[in-house]
Amino acid sequence: MIAGPAQAGWRDRHEVYGVPEDDMLKMRGGPGIGFSVIVGLPNGTVLRVQSCQSTGGTRWCKVALDRAPGLKGYVSAAYLREM
């Protein structure tokens, strides 16, 4: 697969893991719990990471869904693992 302009600058793929079975990782509109939830992501969801930053003691990563790169937001890095 050839990366198009929408994927320029996006790093390796990561997957969501460690989220309790009855919950989902919240993708938010910004790097912090004060931002609105865009979508919930179950374990196994594949994301591309653009950048990460620490805010309020939590490391937040700007991500895009691997299968829907137009869907972007921020997730806690604690629930990501590199593939």
Secondary structure, DSSP 4 states (H G I P E B T S, - for coil): ----GGGTT---EEEE----TT--EEEESSSSTTSPEEEEE-TT-EEEEEEEEEETTEEEEEEEESS-TT-EEEEEGGGEEE-
